Amino acid sequence: MATAPGWKVQGIGTGLIQWVLDDLQEYDLIRPIWCDDKVKSSAFYQGLGWQEVWEDFANGNAGLTVKILKGILQKEPKRDDSA
């Protein structure tokens, strides 16, 4: 996933990632998630709680890449709004 230069720093990437994580929680698909990311973008993912789990590696045309992981998502307890 990449955000076009003119659309960066507007919360689009963060919102999309959060939507995916929320959707996984809603459907009880709670598990570790990993992806390959360009080294120059890894601070973005680290700011969202992802961790680098593999040393940098060359990834074809994508350039220098790192494997990142979002640990097992914790399902939040459901709130009882009936009270």
Order of alpha helices (4+ residues) and beta strands (2+ residues): alpha-beta-alpha-beta-beta-beta
